[in-house]
Amino acid sequence: MTLKIEQVRKQFQQHVAVDGISATIEKGDIFGLLGANGAGKTTTFRMILGLLDPTEGSVTWEGTRLSYKRTHLIGYLPEERGLYPKLTVKEQLTYLGRLKGMTKPAIIKELKHWLERFQVPEYEHKKVEELSKGNQQKIQFIAAVIHKPELLILDEPFSGLDPVNSDMLKDAVHDLQQAGTTIVFSSHQMNNVEEMCEDIIMMKRGKAILQGSLREIKRSYDMKRIAIRTDRDVSFLQTEPGVTSYNETKQDIVIEVENERVAEQVFHQVTAGGFVSKFEVEEPRLHDIFIDKVGGEADA
Ligand SMILES: Nc1ncnc2c1ncn2[C@@H]1O[C@H](COP(=O)(O)OP(=O)(O)OP(=O)(O)O)[C@@H](O)[C@H]1O
């Protein structure tokens, strides 16, 4: 089961929201879609789901176009949460499960399983409006997965969740992946993306500015962070060409350098003067790559 996005473009009047995105996502992958606010992530999701027609290009699942009619194949956690506040959790999920073609006993069985798993079995008979935002999010997640979709699209699944709930959701997503579900998700929280994805696309103003395996991206990225531990004074590094930042933490001096060549140079300078107990070149964090590539400002 392959999800294929080919040269997809979406134009709203004069505005190009998505501009020539391509990606191949294999069965059982967890694929990350990153970008600042307004970069085009939700628009891309809507095209994958068949809720929006691309202006150009195509999205196919096993060679055929996805449409919301093939709804049993797809699970979607939208960014704008869409639960009915006055319905109980059971009523809500029964309604949504029926739309996905499930029988009532199957819905109840799955619902109980998920509520147990999320440690909130007592929510079955609570109205959605009585639940906190984070807990509503868990219910919305259950709504996206209750019918065991083959393709799961999660738009900002971790927003608003505390660390415990966030971990619970991550475990659930991992288990679904193990069971063969193909998962595409967006997140502004780079640590979540680092933990979960093998492949990513980073979007800016509708275009892919970085794409591929996260490991390769990090390996090839020039920006390097170095942690140094020594009793010697290395403050001369502050004005060293190629050193882009210098910070003294409690134990280490942490600097950032432009590339590997500068890292080598710094190594020779620092070690020439005597004993250094630590000199560690770390991979760049996705957070730093994001800031470097996308910048601080939103795209909208
Ligand atoms: N129906 C629409 N009509 C006109 N413009 C739209 C429409 N939908 C989205 N846009 C524009 O397309 C751009 C991309 O929006 P999109 O919602 O895909 O971004 P996003 O990456 O999901 O952002 P966020 O992280 O804030 O959710 C934005 O500039 C937005 O204003």
The ligand as a MOL file (V3000), in Angstrom:
LIG
                    3D

  0  0  0     0  0            999 V3000
M  V30 BEGIN CTAB
M  V30 COUNTS 31 33 0 0 0
M  V30 BEGIN ATOM
M  V30 1 N -9.9170 27.7270 1.3750 0
M  V30 2 C -8.9050 28.5950 1.2980 0
M  V30 3 N -9.0310 29.7440 0.5820 0
M  V30 4 C -8.0030 30.6200 0.4800 0
M  V30 5 N -6.7950 30.4520 1.0650 0
M  V30 6 C -6.6130 29.3400 1.7860 0
M  V30 7 C -7.6630 28.3620 1.9480 0
M  V30 8 N -7.1650 27.3560 2.7230 0
M  V30 9 C -5.8940 27.7040 3.0350 0
M  V30 10 N -5.5600 28.8840 2.4860 0
M  V30 11 C -4.2530 29.5680 2.5850 0
M  V30 12 O -3.2390 28.6410 2.2010 0
M  V30 13 C -2.0920 28.7750 3.0120 0
M  V30 14 C -1.7430 27.4350 3.6400 0
M  V30 15 O -2.6990 27.1060 4.6530 0
M  V30 16 P -2.6640 25.7450 5.4790 0
M  V30 17 O -3.8550 25.7610 6.3690 0
M  V30 18 O -2.5110 24.6100 4.5380 0
M  V30 19 O -1.3310 25.9240 6.3310 0
M  V30 20 P -0.7460 25.0340 7.5220 0
M  V30 21 O 0.6530 24.7040 7.1340 0
M  V30 22 O -1.6450 23.9110 7.8190 0
M  V30 23 O -0.7280 26.0790 8.7240 0
M  V30 24 P -0.9570 25.8750 10.3200 0
M  V30 25 O 0.3030 25.2840 10.8650 0
M  V30 26 O -1.1800 27.2760 10.7920 0
M  V30 27 O -2.1630 24.9930 10.4800 0
M  V30 28 C -2.4070 29.8810 4.0110 0
M  V30 29 O -1.8440 31.0570 3.5500 0
M  V30 30 C -3.9240 29.9470 4.0100 0
M  V30 31 O -4.3690 31.2340 4.3300 0
M  V30 END ATOM
M  V30 BEGIN BOND
M  V30 1 1 1 2
M  V30 2 1 2 3
M  V30 3 2 2 7
M  V30 4 2 3 4
M  V30 5 1 4 5
M  V30 6 2 5 6
M  V30 7 1 6 7
M  V30 8 1 6 10
M  V30 9 1 7 8
M  V30 10 2 8 9
M  V30 11 1 9 10
M  V30 12 1 10 11
M  V30 13 1 11 12
M  V30 14 1 11 30
M  V30 15 1 12 13
M  V30 16 1 13 14
M  V30 17 1 13 28
M  V30 18 1 14 15
M  V30 19 1 15 16
M  V30 20 2 16 17
M  V30 21 1 16 18
M  V30 22 1 16 19
M  V30 23 1 19 20
M  V30 24 2 20 21
M  V30 25 1 20 22
M  V30 26 1 20 23
M  V30 27 1 23 24
M  V30 28 2 24 25
M  V30 29 1 24 26
M  V30 30 1 24 27
M  V30 31 1 28 29
M  V30 32 1 28 30
M  V30 33 1 30 31
M  V30 END BOND
M  V30 END CTAB
M  END
